[in-house]
Amino acid sequence: MTETIAHQLFNVTIDNITIQVEPGTSILQAARLVGGEVAPPAMCYYEPLKDSGGKCRTCLVEVAQGSTKDPRPMPKLVASCRTTVMDGMVVKNITSEKVKAARAGVVEFLLLNHPLDCPICDQAGECHLQDLSYEHGVENSRNDFKKRIFEPVDLGPHIQLHMTRCILCYRCVFTADQVSTCRNHGVLDRGDHAQIATFIQKNLDNDFIGNVIDVCPVGALTDKTFRFKNRVWFTKPVNAHRACETPNCCGETILWLRGEEVFRVTARKNEWGEIEKSNKTQKTGWICDTCRFDKKNTADWAIEGLAEINRHSVIGQGKYSNLEIPEETFESVMHGSKPHHLLDIHEVSNVNSHPKDLSQANRPMHSQDFVS
């Protein structure tokens, strides 16, 4: 008869909330179990990718008590993604003024070379750096030097690299190493000359390389089949799946629709912006390039329903029926007149007179494409 040894759990207090976690759990993982604002932001850590984290420093926290056995505080702020918990550890995140000041400094540092091109960036509306700078950044930058400038580079038929936006999080490098069959790109040079690049402009071409687009937290790696086609908040995200024949592809995706057009296909993500596990295999739900770039018709997919999007996100605006609708409507204000009785903008602009399928174009659309 064998006896089952009870597994010891560690008590950890984060922002005055105490939870029990397994030994070996990082502070960031423990904070995510609490959820909400208690979880530090992370720009380089990506749980499905082994050895990620420890580069961006946005997840810095203050350890006010090391453990029950050694209650001394840690002398400096630590990266929560790289620091494992101890029994009795006390951690401060949003309750620490040191952390708030350090995080503001980290955000300012990340924005030193990042261009202010959000109005033309395809990542706008779902950019982690946008969220980070809004929540933790400062109004002005102390940097008076010229930003680094790189020309956009085509990394094959489907991916374009904008190195000016890159924050060197290494996520795309780890993805190519661990998910795709080979890696043809990496970080070249050092210091302020460091950049993501390929060897002699070599194309990134294998069945799973499109996943580098999903893991990029900024607009550095963009989908060329979606570039300048539409704004993400104008599209409707729906869960869909197909029986993909590519090995290791889960075939579970999000289709971003505008009407009946499929403008882009992405992997499904969880609340932390990381690719979630597949319902079919319970492994990380990576998708192949065939599903991502080639299946742009609704007939190719079994659509499950509207995807879960954070209600505070601009993407979720106007897409959920159970939101509170104000009682004051246009008709009540205008004494029964409906909007189209005042102005039918489609008749004036002729915006719908040209039956162009933007999603089917193999390049960004231009105004000249709509000239009769």
Residue pairs with C-beta under 8 A, 6 or more apart in sequence:
7 22
8 23
8 87
9 20
9 21
9 22
9 23
10 20
10 21
10 22
10 23
10 25
10 85
10 86
10 87
10 88
10 89
11 18
11 19
11 20
11 87
11 88
12 18
12 19
12 20
12 21
12 27
12 30
12 85
12 86
12 87
12 88
12 89
12 90
12 91
13 89
13 90
13 91
14 27
14 30
14 31
14 34
14 38
14 91
14 92
14 93
15 34
15 38
15 91
15 92
15 93
15 94
15 95
16 95
17 34
17 38
19 30
19 33
19 34
21 29
21 30
21 33
21 85
23 84
23 85
24 84
25 84
25 85
26 80
26 81
26 82
26 83
26 84
26 85
27 61
27 63
27 78
27 80
27 81
27 83
27 84
27 85
27 89
27 91
28 39
28 40
28 42
28 45
28 53
28 59
28 80
28 81
29 47
30 85
30 91
31 38
31 39
31 40
31 61
31 80
31 91
31 93
32 39
32 272
35 271
37 93
37 94
38 93
38 94
39 93
39 272
40 58
40 59
40 60
40 61
40 80
40 93
41 58
41 59
41 103
41 128
41 131
41 132
41 135
41 136
42 53
42 56
42 58
42 59
42 81
42 272
43 56
43 58
43 110
43 128
43 129
43 132
43 167
43 169
43 217
44 52
44 53
44 54
44 55
44 56
44 58
44 81
44 169
44 170
44 171
44 217
45 52
45 53
45 54
45 56
45 59
45 81
46 52
46 53
46 171
46 174
46 215
46 274
47 272
47 274
48 274
48 275
48 284
49 171
49 174
49 175
49 178
49 215
50 174
50 178
51 174
52 81
52 170
52 171
52 174
53 59
53 79
53 81
53 82
54 79
54 81
54 82
55 168
55 169
55 170
56 106
56 110
56 167
56 169
57 79
57 102
57 106
58 103
58 106
58 107
58 110
58 132
58 136
59 79
59 80
59 81
60 77
60 78
60 79
60 80
60 99
60 102
60 103
60 106
61 77
61 78
61 80
61 83
61 91
61 92
61 93
61 96
61 99
62 73
62 74
62 77
62 91
62 92
62 93
62 96
62 98
62 99
63 73
63 74
63 78
63 83
63 89
63 90
63 91
63 92
64 73
64 90
64 91
64 92
65 71
65 72
65 73
65 88
65 89
65 90
66 72
66 73
66 74
66 86
66 89
67 86
67 87
67 88
67 89
68 86
68 87
68 88
69 87
69 88
70 86
71 88
77 98
77 99
77 102
80 91
80 93
92 99
93 99
94 100
100 136
103 136
104 136
104 137
104 138
107 132
107 133
107 136
107 137
107 138
108 137
108 138
108 141
108 142
108 143
110 129
110 132
110 167
111 129
111 133
111 137
111 141
112 141
112 143
112 145
112 147
113 147
113 148
113 164
113 192
114 129
114 147
114 164
114 165
114 167
114 218
115 147
115 164
115 165
117 165
118 124
118 127
118 130
120 228
121 127
121 165
121 219
122 219
122 222
122 223
122 226
122 227
122 228
122 232
123 130
123 165
123 216
123 218
123 219
123 222
124 130
124 219
124 231
124 232
125 231
125 232
125 233
125 313
125 314
125 315
126 232
126 313
126 315
127 217
127 218
127 219
128 217
128 218
128 273
129 167
129 217
129 218
147 164
148 163
148 164
148 192
149 164
150 162
150 163
150 164
150 195
152 160
152 161
152 162
153 160
153 161
153 163
153 197
153 201
154 160
154 161
154 203
154 224
155 161
155 185
155 198
155 203
155 204
155 221
156 203
156 204
156 205
156 209
157 203
157 205
157 224
158 210
158 223
158 224
158 225
158 289
158 292
158 293
159 204
159 209
159 210
159 212
159 213
159 221
159 222
159 223
159 224
160 221
160 222
160 224
160 227
161 196
161 220
161 221
162 219
162 220
162 221
162 222
163 195
163 196
163 197
163 220
165 218
165 219
165 220
166 195
166 196
166 218
166 220
167 217
167 218
167 220
168 187
168 194
168 196
169 216
169 217
170 187
171 212
171 215
171 216
171 217
172 185
172 196
172 212
172 215
172 216
172 221
173 183
173 185
173 186
173 187
173 196
175 211
175 212
175 215
176 182
176 183
176 184
176 185
176 204
176 209
176 212
177 183
179 208
179 211
179 286
180 206
180 207
180 208
180 209
180 211
181 206
181 207
181 208
182 206
184 198
184 199
184 202
184 203
184 204
184 205
185 196
185 197
185 198
185 199
185 202
185 204
186 196
186 197
187 194
187 195
187 196
187 197
188 194
188 195
188 196
188 197
189 195
196 220
198 204
204 212
206 289
207 246
207 249
207 288
207 289
207 290
208 248
208 249
208 286
208 287
208 288
208 289
209 289
210 223
210 287
210 288
210 289
210 292
210 293
211 267
211 275
211 286
211 287
212 221
213 221
213 222
213 223
213 266
214 266
214 267
214 269
214 275
215 275
217 273
223 264
223 292
223 293
224 363
225 264
225 293
225 296
225 362
226 256
226 263
226 264
227 364
228 364
228 365
229 263
229 264
229 358
229 359
229 361
229 364
229 365
230 258
230 263
230 358
232 256
232 315
233 314
233 315
233 317
234 258
235 256
235 257
235 258
235 263
235 264
235 315
236 256
236 257
236 258
236 306
236 319
237 254
237 255
237 256
237 257
237 306
237 307
237 309
237 315
237 319
238 254
238 255
238 257
238 303
238 304
238 305
238 306
238 307
239 252
239 253
239 254
239 268
239 303
239 304
239 305
239 306
239 307
240 252
240 253
240 254
240 255
240 301
240 302
240 303
240 304
241 251
241 252
241 253
241 301
241 302
241 304
242 251
242 253
242 291
242 295
242 300
242 301
242 302
243 251
244 250
244 251
244 287
244 288
244 290
244 291
246 288
246 290
246 291
248 286
248 288
249 286
249 287
249 288
249 290
249 291
250 278
250 280
250 281
250 283
250 285
250 286
250 287
251 280
251 287
251 291
252 267
252 268
252 278
252 279
252 280
252 285
252 287
253 265
253 266
253 267
253 268
253 287
253 291
253 292
253 301
254 265
254 266
254 267
254 268
254 269
254 307
255 262
255 264
255 265
255 298
255 301
255 303
256 262
256 263
256 264
256 265
256 266
257 263
257 298
258 358
258 359
260 298
261 357
261 358
261 359
261 360
262 295
262 296
262 297
262 298
262 301
262 359
263 296
263 358
263 359
264 359
265 287
265 291
265 292
265 293
265 295
265 296
266 287
266 292
267 275
267 285
267 286
267 287
268 275
268 276
268 285
268 307
269 275
269 276
270 276
271 310
275 284
275 285
275 286
276 284
276 285
277 283
277 284
277 285
278 284
278 285
295 301
296 359
296 360
306 319
306 320
309 315
309 316
309 319
310 316
311 320
311 323
330 338
330 339
331 337
331 338
334 342
345 351
346 352
354 370
354 372
356 365
356 369
356 370
358 365
361 369
